[in-house]
Amino acid sequence: MAAADPAAITVAAPFMQRHGEAFLRRISERDERLQAQFESIDVIDFRATFDECVTRALELIGAAIALASGSPSRHDLVR
């Protein structure tokens, strides 16, 4: 979503702020099922690896949570 439609990140920021901590906990577990589900998604012209997507998710959600606490600017979500 971040690469295909960066503006969607701003729209999703309130959701990420509310639910981001739980998502980060889950994604940090590196559950093998999560990676298997990711790898089973059939996409066209998408080449990011599971690890690359996890890294980007951690960055985006971390920025959304920080934004909720008044830290970064909204621009930090869409870099």
C-alpha positions, 0 to 999 in steps of 0.5 A: 500500500505504501508504495502503490498509494502513499496518500493512503498512509495518511488516511490509514494513520488513525487506524495505525495509531489505535491498533499499531502497538498490537500489530507491531507485537504480532509482526515482531513475533515473526510467526512462520504462518504470517510469512507463509501467508505473505508468500502465498499472496499472488500479485503482479509486479510486486517484488518486495520480500517479507522482511522488506515489508516488515521493515517498512511496516515497522517504520510506518506504524512507528511513525503513526504512533509517534505522531499520535504522541506529538513527535514527528510531522505528518510528512514522516508517514509518507516518505 
